[in-house]
Amino acid sequence: MPASNEIPPEIRAKRLFFTVTTGRSGTRYLARVLGLFRGTKSLHEPKPTFSSAFRTVRTAPATAREFWLEHKLPAIARHRAGVYVETTHLACKGFLESLASIGVPFELLHLHREPRAVAKSLLALDTIPGRTYKGVKYYLSPADETFLPISELATRPLTDYQVCYWYCLEIAERARVLAERFAQHGVKMHRVELGEILDADGIARLGERLGLPGFSLRGRIARGWVGRHALNSRPEKKRPVTFSDAELAELEAELHARLAPHMTAAPSDAQLLTRG
């Protein structure tokens, strides 16, 4: 294990990709897709997991540096591939700032799925940010320090659906701010629309856009069927969402109206890099 201030030398020779995304957005599928390319190690939530450190880092941001240097980077260094991708949605929730501050080059994939679809999926799985066990353990909460704060709206509680939808808006704002701030440090953010990578042609275009090598032998064989399983839908674990589209639109419009007067300026670059 390296000393706490030592970056494994193998890391410098790799291209590292992490995601900015909500979850319920095709992260597991994206890992499979990018794993079809030569020389690419693409994983969803490998150990040591960001989820194991997420709440610790939210409580004490400085511990993100320790997580990277003593746990995550040594694990990444053990993989021989020149391109390393990790698609978990948790990396963007307090870890990336620290990675930038210690000088490790990386790139970001802004994996986007339509917010209403994500919010409905979270609601159906009873994964309500800040309100249920899974919502607290794996997702940003309104009580956390966020780019789109709503804690001051507690006197008029949001519905569970509105909290899920707020979370999607928060990640969209997070992607915007991180792209702007990290660009100053040479970090590229690539937007990836889930709907555009559901077939072999879309997957190939993504690989070209990211500058990845061509498909591996396995990738050439598998690319024709991989899009059939784009989402980990978990139908057996979902409860019905009975709102009509009109009702959802009304709830979303109310949330947008309530958020508008409470928008705050994005944090400075110095604040961003000292959070983690």
TIZAZA-801549 format. One record per residue (C-alpha): residue number from 1; residue in one letter; chain; x, y, z. Coordinates in steps of 0.1 Angstrom, whole numbers, plus 5000, padded with zeros to 4 digits. Layout:
REM TIZAZA-801549
<rec num="NUM" residuo="A" cadena="A" px="X" py="Y" pz="Z"/>
...
***
This chain:
REM TIZAZA-801549
<rec num="1" residuo="M" cadena="A" px="5000" py="5000" pz="5000"/>
<rec num="2" residuo="P" cadena="A" px="5014" py="5034" pz="4991"/>
<rec num="3" residuo="A" cadena="A" px="5021" py="5061" pz="5015"/>
<rec num="4" residuo="S" cadena="A" px="4992" py="5086" pz="5020"/>
<rec num="5" residuo="N" cadena="A" px="5008" py="5112" pz="4997"/>
<rec num="6" residuo="E" cadena="A" px="5019" py="5088" pz="4969"/>
<rec num="7" residuo="I" cadena="A" px="5001" py="5082" pz="4936"/>
<rec num="8" residuo="P" cadena="A" px="5008" py="5047" pz="4921"/>
<rec num="9" residuo="P" cadena="A" px="5030" py="5053" pz="4891"/>
<rec num="10" residuo="E" cadena="A" px="5008" py="5030" pz="4869"/>
<rec num="11" residuo="I" cadena="A" px="4980" py="5056" pz="4872"/>
<rec num="12" residuo="R" cadena="A" px="4999" py="5081" pz="4852"/>
<rec num="13" residuo="A" cadena="A" px="4999" py="5058" pz="4822"/>
<rec num="14" residuo="K" cadena="A" px="4961" py="5052" pz="4822"/>
<rec num="15" residuo="R" cadena="A" px="4931" py="5071" pz="4809"/>
<rec num="16" residuo="L" cadena="A" px="4906" py="5072" pz="4838"/>
<rec num="17" residuo="F" cadena="A" px="4868" py="5077" pz="4833"/>
<rec num="18" residuo="F" cadena="A" px="4842" py="5083" pz="4859"/>
<rec num="19" residuo="T" cadena="A" px="4806" py="5094" pz="4856"/>
<rec num="20" residuo="V" cadena="A" px="4784" py="5123" pz="4866"/>
<rec num="21" residuo="T" cadena="A" px="4749" py="5108" pz="4867"/>
<rec num="22" residuo="T" cadena="A" px="4719" py="5102" pz="4888"/>
<rec num="23" residuo="G" cadena="A" px="4719" py="5064" pz="4890"/>
<rec num="24" residuo="R" cadena="A" px="4689" py="5046" pz="4875"/>
<rec num="25" residuo="S" cadena="A" px="4703" py="5059" pz="4843"/>
<rec num="26" residuo="G" cadena="A" px="4720" py="5029" pz="4827"/>
<rec num="27" residuo="T" cadena="A" px="4753" py="5029" pz="4847"/>
<rec num="28" residuo="R" cadena="A" px="4756" py="4991" pz="4847"/>
<rec num="29" residuo="Y" cadena="A" px="4748" py="4990" pz="4810"/>
<rec num="30" residuo="L" cadena="A" px="4774" py="5017" pz="4802"/>
<rec num="31" residuo="A" cadena="A" px="4800" py="4996" pz="4820"/>
<rec num="32" residuo="R" cadena="A" px="4791" py="4966" pz="4797"/>
<rec num="33" residuo="V" cadena="A" px="4792" py="4988" pz="4766"/>
<rec num="34" residuo="L" cadena="A" px="4826" py="5004" pz="4772"/>
<rec num="35" residuo="G" cadena="A" px="4840" py="4970" pz="4782"/>
<rec num="36" residuo="L" cadena="A" px="4835" py="4959" pz="4745"/>
<rec num="37" residuo="F" cadena="A" px="4865" py="4980" pz="4734"/>
<rec num="38" residuo="R" cadena="A" px="4901" py="4968" pz="4733"/>
<rec num="39" residuo="G" cadena="A" px="4924" py="4977" pz="4761"/>
<rec num="40" residuo="T" cadena="A" px="4895" py="4990" pz="4783"/>
<rec num="41" residuo="K" cadena="A" px="4887" py="4978" pz="4818"/>
<rec num="42" residuo="S" cadena="A" px="4851" py="4989" pz="4824"/>
<rec num="43" residuo="L" cadena="A" px="4835" py="4982" pz="4858"/>
<rec num="44" residuo="H" cadena="A" px="4803" py="4992" pz="4875"/>
<rec num="45" residuo="E" cadena="A" px="4809" py="4992" pz="4912"/>
<rec num="46" residuo="P" cadena="A" px="4841" py="4973" pz="4920"/>
<rec num="47" residuo="K" cadena="A" px="4857" py="4971" pz="4954"/>
<rec num="48" residuo="P" cadena="A" px="4867" py="4993" pz="4971"/>
<rec num="49" residuo="T" cadena="A" px="4833" py="5009" pz="4964"/>
<rec num="50" residuo="F" cadena="A" px="4825" py="5045" pz="4965"/>
<rec num="51" residuo="S" cadena="A" px="4794" py="5036" pz="4984"/>
<rec num="52" residuo="S" cadena="A" px="4814" py="5022" pz="5013"/>
<rec num="53" residuo="A" cadena="A" px="4830" py="5057" pz="5018"/>
<rec num="54" residuo="F" cadena="A" px="4801" py="5079" pz="5006"/>
<rec num="55" residuo="R" cadena="A" px="4786" py="5090" pz="5039"/>
<rec num="56" residuo="T" cadena="A" px="4820" py="5093" pz="5055"/>
<rec num="57" residuo="V" cadena="A" px="4832" py="5117" pz="5028"/>
<rec num="58" residuo="R" cadena="A" px="4800" py="5137" pz="5030"/>
<rec num="59" residuo="T" cadena="A" px="4806" py="5141" pz="5067"/>
<rec num="60" residuo="A" cadena="A" px="4843" py="5147" pz="5065"/>
<rec num="61" residuo="P" cadena="A" px="4853" py="5157" pz="5029"/>
<rec num="62" residuo="A" cadena="A" px="4890" py="5155" pz="5036"/>
<rec num="63" residuo="T" cadena="A" px="4887" py="5117" pz="5039"/>
<rec num="64" residuo="A" cadena="A" px="4881" py="5115" pz="5001"/>
<rec num="65" residuo="R" cadena="A" px="4919" py="5120" pz="4996"/>
<rec num="66" residuo="E" cadena="A" px="4926" py="5091" pz="5019"/>
<rec num="67" residuo="F" cadena="A" px="4901" py="5069" pz="5000"/>
<rec num="68" residuo="W" cadena="A" px="4918" py="5077" pz="4967"/>
<rec num="69" residuo="L" cadena="A" px="4954" py="5073" pz="4978"/>
<rec num="70" residuo="E" cadena="A" px="4951" py="5044" pz="5001"/>
<rec num="71" residuo="H" cadena="A" px="4923" py="5024" pz="4986"/>
<rec num="72" residuo="K" cadena="A" px="4909" py="5033" pz="4951"/>
<rec num="73" residuo="L" cadena="A" px="4940" py="5043" pz="4932"/>
<rec num="74" residuo="P" cadena="A" px="4960" py="5013" pz="4942"/>
<rec num="75" residuo="A" cadena="A" px="4931" py="4990" pz="4932"/>
<rec num="76" residuo="I" cadena="A" px="4929" py="5007" pz="4898"/>
<rec num="77" residuo="A" cadena="A" px="4966" py="5005" pz="4893"/>
<rec num="78" residuo="R" cadena="A" px="4965" py="4967" pz="4896"/>
<rec num="79" residuo="H" cadena="A" px="4945" py="4965" pz="4863"/>
<rec num="80" residuo="R" cadena="A" px="4967" py="4962" pz="4833"/>
<rec num="81" residuo="A" cadena="A" px="4944" py="4979" pz="4808"/>
<rec num="82" residuo="G" cadena="A" px="4954" py="5013" pz="4795"/>
<rec num="83" residuo="V" cadena="A" px="4918" py="5026" pz="4798"/>
<rec num="84" residuo="Y" cadena="A" px="4899" py="5023" pz="4831"/>
<rec num="85" residuo="V" cadena="A" px="4862" py="5031" pz="4834"/>
<rec num="86" residuo="E" cadena="A" px="4841" py="5031" pz="4865"/>
<rec num="87" residuo="T" cadena="A" px="4805" py="5039" pz="4860"/>
<rec num="88" residuo="T" cadena="A" px="4790" py="5041" pz="4895"/>
<rec num="89" residuo="H" cadena="A" px="4769" py="5072" pz="4901"/>
<rec num="90" residuo="L" cadena="A" px="4786" py="5079" pz="4935"/>
<rec num="91" residuo="A" cadena="A" px="4820" py="5092" pz="4923"/>
<rec num="92" residuo="C" cadena="A" px="4805" py="5126" pz="4914"/>
<rec num="93" residuo="K" cadena="A" px="4791" py="5131" pz="4949"/>
<rec num="94" residuo="G" cadena="A" px="4822" py="5143" pz="4968"/>
<rec num="95" residuo="F" cadena="A" px="4851" py="5123" pz="4954"/>
<rec num="96" residuo="L" cadena="A" px="4861" py="5140" pz="4922"/>
<rec num="97" residuo="E" cadena="A" px="4872" py="5173" pz="4937"/>
<rec num="98" residuo="S" cadena="A" px="4898" py="5155" pz="4957"/>
<rec num="99" residuo="L" cadena="A" px="4911" py="5136" pz="4927"/>
<rec num="100" residuo="A" cadena="A" px="4915" py="5168" pz="4908"/>
<rec num="101" residuo="S" cadena="A" px="4933" py="5184" pz="4937"/>
<rec num="102" residuo="I" cadena="A" px="4959" py="5157" pz="4940"/>
<rec num="103" residuo="G" cadena="A" px="4967" py="5161" pz="4903"/>
<rec num="104" residuo="V" cadena="A" px="4955" py="5128" pz="4888"/>
<rec num="105" residuo="P" cadena="A" px="4942" py="5133" pz="4852"/>
<rec num="106" residuo="F" cadena="A" px="4907" py="5119" pz="4845"/>
<rec num="107" residuo="E" cadena="A" px="4877" py="5124" pz="4822"/>
<rec num="108" residuo="L" cadena="A" px="4840" py="5124" pz="4830"/>
<rec num="109" residuo="L" cadena="A" px="4810" py="5108" pz="4813"/>
<rec num="110" residuo="H" cadena="A" px="4778" py="5128" pz="4819"/>
<rec num="111" residuo="L" cadena="A" px="4754" py="5099" pz="4815"/>
<rec num="112" residuo="H" cadena="A" px="4720" py="5114" pz="4809"/>
<rec num="113" residuo="R" cadena="A" px="4685" py="5098" pz="4811"/>
<rec num="114" residuo="E" cadena="A" px="4653" py="5118" pz="4810"/>
<rec num="115" residuo="P" cadena="A" px="4647" py="5132" pz="4846"/>
<rec num="116" residuo="R" cadena="A" px="4611" py="5121" pz="4849"/>
<rec num="117" residuo="A" cadena="A" px="4621" py="5085" pz="4840"/>
<rec num="118" residuo="V" cadena="A" px="4648" py="5085" pz="4867"/>
<rec num="119" residuo="A" cadena="A" px="4625" py="5101" pz="4893"/>
<rec num="120" residuo="K" cadena="A" px="4597" py="5076" pz="4887"/>
<rec num="121" residuo="S" cadena="A" px="4622" py="5047" pz="4889"/>
<rec num="122" residuo="L" cadena="A" px="4635" py="5060" pz="4923"/>
<rec num="123" residuo="L" cadena="A" px="4600" py="5065" pz="4936"/>
<rec num="124" residuo="A" cadena="A" px="4589" py="5030" pz="4924"/>
<rec num="125" residuo="L" cadena="A" px="4619" py="5015" pz="4942"/>
<rec num="126" residuo="D" cadena="A" px="4612" py="5035" pz="4974"/>
<rec num="127" residuo="T" cadena="A" px="4646" py="5051" pz="4971"/>
<rec num="128" residuo="I" cadena="A" px="4637" py="5086" pz="4982"/>
<rec num="129" residuo="P" cadena="A" px="4668" py="5108" pz="4988"/>
<rec num="130" residuo="G" cadena="A" px="4670" py="5118" pz="5024"/>
<rec num="131" residuo="R" cadena="A" px="4639" py="5099" pz="5034"/>
<rec num="132" residuo="T" cadena="A" px="4644" py="5061" pz="5030"/>
<rec num="133" residuo="Y" cadena="A" px="4672" py="5038" pz="5039"/>
<rec num="134" residuo="K" cadena="A" px="4685" py="5034" pz="5003"/>
<rec num="135" residuo="G" cadena="A" px="4679" py="5070" pz="4995"/>
<rec num="136" residuo="V" cadena="A" px="4701" py="5082" pz="5024"/>
<rec num="137" residuo="K" cadena="A" px="4728" py="5055" pz="5019"/>
<rec num="138" residuo="Y" cadena="A" px="4734" py="5059" pz="4982"/>
<rec num="139" residuo="Y" cadena="A" px="4720" py="5093" pz="4971"/>
<rec num="140" residuo="L" cadena="A" px="4725" py="5130" pz="4979"/>
<rec num="141" residuo="S" cadena="A" px="4700" py="5143" pz="5003"/>
<rec num="142" residuo="P" cadena="A" px="4684" py="5177" pz="5005"/>
<rec num="143" residuo="A" cadena="A" px="4702" py="5179" pz="5039"/>
<rec num="144" residuo="D" cadena="A" px="4736" py="5176" pz="5022"/>
<rec num="145" residuo="E" cadena="A" px="4756" py="5205" pz="5008"/>
<rec num="146" residuo="T" cadena="A" px="4744" py="5206" pz="4973"/>
<rec num="147" residuo="F" cadena="A" px="4745" py="5229" pz="4942"/>
<rec num="148" residuo="L" cadena="A" px="4707" py="5232" pz="4942"/>
<rec num="149" residuo="P" cadena="A" px="4698" py="5236" pz="4979"/>
<rec num="150" residuo="I" cadena="A" px="4662" py="5230" pz="4991"/>
<rec num="151" residuo="S" cadena="A" px="4666" py="5226" pz="5028"/>
<rec num="152" residuo="E" cadena="A" px="4652" py="5260" pz="5035"/>
<rec num="153" residuo="L" cadena="A" px="4619" py="5248" pz="5019"/>
<rec num="154" residuo="A" cadena="A" px="4612" py="5224" pz="5047"/>
<rec num="155" residuo="T" cadena="A" px="4583" py="5245" pz="5059"/>
<rec num="156" residuo="R" cadena="A" px="4565" py="5234" pz="5028"/>
<rec num="157" residuo="P" cadena="A" px="4575" py="5198" pz="5025"/>
<rec num="158" residuo="L" cadena="A" px="4580" py="5184" pz="4990"/>
<rec num="159" residuo="T" cadena="A" px="4563" py="5152" pz="4980"/>
<rec num="160" residuo="D" cadena="A" px="4584" py="5121" pz="4976"/>
<rec num="161" residuo="Y" cadena="A" px="4582" py="5124" pz="4938"/>
<rec num="162" residuo="Q" cadena="A" px="4593" py="5160" pz="4940"/>
<rec num="163" residuo="V" cadena="A" px="4623" py="5150" pz="4961"/>
<rec num="164" residuo="C" cadena="A" px="4633" py="5124" pz="4935"/>
<rec num="165" residuo="Y" cadena="A" px="4629" py="5150" pz="4908"/>
<rec num="166" residuo="W" cadena="A" px="4648" py="5176" pz="4927"/>
<rec num="167" residuo="Y" cadena="A" px="4677" py="5150" pz="4929"/>
<rec num="168" residuo="C" cadena="A" px="4677" py="5148" pz="4891"/>
<rec num="169" residuo="L" cadena="A" px="4678" py="5186" pz="4888"/>
<rec num="170" residuo="E" cadena="A" px="4707" py="5186" pz="4914"/>
<rec num="171" residuo="I" cadena="A" px="4727" py="5162" pz="4893"/>
<rec num="172" residuo="A" cadena="A" px="4721" py="5182" pz="4862"/>
<rec num="173" residuo="E" cadena="A" px="4733" py="5213" pz="4880"/>
<rec num="174" residuo="R" cadena="A" px="4763" py="5194" pz="4894"/>
<rec num="175" residuo="A" cadena="A" px="4773" py="5183" pz="4859"/>
<rec num="176" residuo="R" cadena="A" px="4771" py="5219" pz="4847"/>
<rec num="177" residuo="V" cadena="A" px="4792" py="5232" pz="4875"/>
<rec num="178" residuo="L" cadena="A" px="4818" py="5204" pz="4875"/>
<rec num="179" residuo="A" cadena="A" px="4822" py="5208" pz="4837"/>
<rec num="180" residuo="E" cadena="A" px="4829" py="5245" pz="4841"/>
<rec num="181" residuo="R" cadena="A" px="4852" py="5242" pz="4871"/>
<rec num="182" residuo="F" cadena="A" px="4871" py="5211" pz="4861"/>
<rec num="183" residuo="A" cadena="A" px="4878" py="5224" pz="4826"/>
<rec num="184" residuo="Q" cadena="A" px="4903" py="5248" pz="4842"/>
<rec num="185" residuo="H" cadena="A" px="4922" py="5217" pz="4853"/>
<rec num="186" residuo="G" cadena="A" px="4921" py="5200" pz="4819"/>
<rec num="187" residuo="V" cadena="A" px="4893" py="5176" pz="4827"/>
<rec num="188" residuo="K" cadena="A" px="4870" py="5168" pz="4798"/>
<rec num="189" residuo="M" cadena="A" px="4833" py="5160" pz="4803"/>
<rec num="190" residuo="H" cadena="A" px="4816" py="5139" pz="4776"/>
<rec num="191" residuo="R" cadena="A" px="4778" py="5139" pz="4775"/>
<rec num="192" residuo="V" cadena="A" px="4764" py="5104" pz="4769"/>
<rec num="193" residuo="E" cadena="A" px="4727" py="5101" pz="4761"/>
<rec num="194" residuo="L" cadena="A" px="4714" py="5066" pz="4772"/>
<rec num="195" residuo="G" cadena="A" px="4690" py="5065" pz="4743"/>
<rec num="196" residuo="E" cadena="A" px="4718" py="5070" pz="4718"/>
<rec num="197" residuo="I" cadena="A" px="4739" py="5039" pz="4728"/>
<rec num="198" residuo="L" cadena="A" px="4712" py="5012" pz="4727"/>
<rec num="199" residuo="D" cadena="A" px="4724" py="4996" pz="4694"/>
<rec num="200" residuo="A" cadena="A" px="4757" py="4986" pz="4679"/>
<rec num="201" residuo="D" cadena="A" px="4760" py="5017" pz="4657"/>
<rec num="202" residuo="G" cadena="A" px="4754" py="5040" pz="4687"/>
<rec num="203" residuo="I" cadena="A" px="4780" py="5021" pz="4708"/>
<rec num="204" residuo="A" cadena="A" px="4805" py="5024" pz="4680"/>
<rec num="205" residuo="R" cadena="A" px="4799" py="5061" pz="4677"/>
<rec num="206" residuo="L" cadena="A" px="4805" py="5066" pz="4714"/>
<rec num="207" residuo="G" cadena="A" px="4838" py="5047" pz="4712"/>
<rec num="208" residuo="E" cadena="A" px="4849" py="5069" pz="4683"/>
<rec num="209" residuo="R" cadena="A" px="4839" py="5101" pz="4702"/>
<rec num="210" residuo="L" cadena="A" px="4858" py="5090" pz="4733"/>
<rec num="211" residuo="G" cadena="A" px="4889" py="5080" pz="4712"/>
<rec num="212" residuo="L" cadena="A" px="4888" py="5044" pz="4724"/>
<rec num="213" residuo="P" cadena="A" px="4904" py="5016" pz="4704"/>
<rec num="214" residuo="G" cadena="A" px="4881" py="4995" pz="4682"/>
<rec num="215" residuo="F" cadena="A" px="4860" py="4966" pz="4695"/>
<rec num="216" residuo="S" cadena="A" px="4878" py="4936" pz="4710"/>
<rec num="217" residuo="L" cadena="A" px="4870" py="4902" pz="4696"/>
<rec num="218" residuo="R" cadena="A" px="4845" py="4897" pz="4724"/>
<rec num="219" residuo="G" cadena="A" px="4831" py="4932" pz="4716"/>
<rec num="220" residuo="R" cadena="A" px="4825" py="4924" pz="4680"/>
<rec num="221" residuo="I" cadena="A" px="4806" py="4893" pz="4689"/>
<rec num="222" residuo="A" cadena="A" px="4786" py="4909" pz="4717"/>
<rec num="223" residuo="R" cadena="A" px="4778" py="4943" pz="4704"/>
<rec num="224" residuo="G" cadena="A" px="4747" py="4931" pz="4685"/>
<rec num="225" residuo="W" cadena="A" px="4728" py="4920" pz="4716"/>
<rec num="226" residuo="V" cadena="A" px="4742" py="4941" pz="4744"/>
<rec num="227" residuo="G" cadena="A" px="4716" py="4968" pz="4739"/>
<rec num="228" residuo="R" cadena="A" px="4687" py="4944" pz="4746"/>
<rec num="229" residuo="H" cadena="A" px="4695" py="4947" pz="4783"/>
<rec num="230" residuo="A" cadena="A" px="4701" py="4985" pz="4787"/>
<rec num="231" residuo="L" cadena="A" px="4686" py="4990" pz="4822"/>
<rec num="232" residuo="N" cadena="A" px="4686" py="4971" pz="4854"/>
<rec num="233" residuo="S" cadena="A" px="4648" py="4976" pz="4857"/>
<rec num="234" residuo="R" cadena="A" px="4642" py="4955" pz="4888"/>
<rec num="235" residuo="P" cadena="A" px="4604" py="4951" pz="4881"/>
<rec num="236" residuo="E" cadena="A" px="4599" py="4927" pz="4909"/>
<rec num="237" residuo="K" cadena="A" px="4611" py="4953" pz="4934"/>
<rec num="238" residuo="K" cadena="A" px="4590" py="4982" pz="4921"/>
<rec num="239" residuo="R" cadena="A" px="4557" py="4995" pz="4934"/>
<rec num="240" residuo="P" cadena="A" px="4533" py="5011" pz="4909"/>
<rec num="241" residuo="V" cadena="A" px="4536" py="5049" pz="4902"/>
<rec num="242" residuo="T" cadena="A" px="4500" py="5060" pz="4897"/>
<rec num="243" residuo="F" cadena="A" px="4505" py="5096" pz="4888"/>
<rec num="244" residuo="S" cadena="A" px="4494" py="5107" pz="4853"/>
<rec num="245" residuo="D" cadena="A" px="4518" py="5126" pz="4831"/>
<rec num="246" residuo="A" cadena="A" px="4497" py="5157" pz="4837"/>
<rec num="247" residuo="E" cadena="A" px="4500" py="5153" pz="4875"/>
<rec num="248" residuo="L" cadena="A" px="4538" py="5147" pz="4872"/>
<rec num="249" residuo="A" cadena="A" px="4541" py="5178" pz="4851"/>
<rec num="250" residuo="E" cadena="A" px="4522" py="5198" pz="4877"/>
<rec num="251" residuo="L" cadena="A" px="4545" py="5186" pz="4905"/>
<rec num="252" residuo="E" cadena="A" px="4576" py="5193" pz="4885"/>
<rec num="253" residuo="A" cadena="A" px="4564" py="5228" pz="4876"/>
<rec num="254" residuo="E" cadena="A" px="4556" py="5236" pz="4913"/>
<rec num="255" residuo="L" cadena="A" px="4591" py="5224" pz="4922"/>
<rec num="256" residuo="H" cadena="A" px="4608" py="5246" pz="4895"/>
<rec num="257" residuo="A" cadena="A" px="4588" py="5276" pz="4908"/>
<rec num="258" residuo="R" cadena="A" px="4597" py="5270" pz="4944"/>
<rec num="259" residuo="L" cadena="A" px="4634" py="5265" pz="4935"/>
<rec num="260" residuo="A" cadena="A" px="4638" py="5296" pz="4914"/>
<rec num="261" residuo="P" cadena="A" px="4640" py="5323" pz="4942"/>
<rec num="262" residuo="H" cadena="A" px="4664" py="5300" pz="4962"/>
<rec num="263" residuo="M" cadena="A" px="4690" py="5295" pz="4935"/>
<rec num="264" residuo="T" cadena="A" px="4725" py="5304" pz="4948"/>
<rec num="265" residuo="A" cadena="A" px="4757" py="5312" pz="4930"/>
<rec num="266" residuo="A" cadena="A" px="4779" py="5282" pz="4921"/>
<rec num="267" residuo="P" cadena="A" px="4808" py="5277" pz="4946"/>
<rec num="268" residuo="S" cadena="A" px="4842" py="5291" pz="4937"/>
<rec num="269" residuo="D" cadena="A" px="4869" py="5269" pz="4923"/>
<rec num="270" residuo="A" cadena="A" px="4888" py="5271" pz="4956"/>
<rec num="271" residuo="Q" cadena="A" px="4857" py="5259" pz="4975"/>
<rec num="272" residuo="L" cadena="A" px="4851" py="5231" pz="4950"/>
<rec num="273" residuo="L" cadena="A" px="4886" py="5217" pz="4953"/>
<rec num="274" residuo="T" cadena="A" px="4887" py="5219" pz="4991"/>
<rec num="275" residuo="R" cadena="A" px="4855" py="5200" pz="4996"/>
<rec num="276" residuo="G" cadena="A" px="4872" py="5167" pz="4989"/>
***
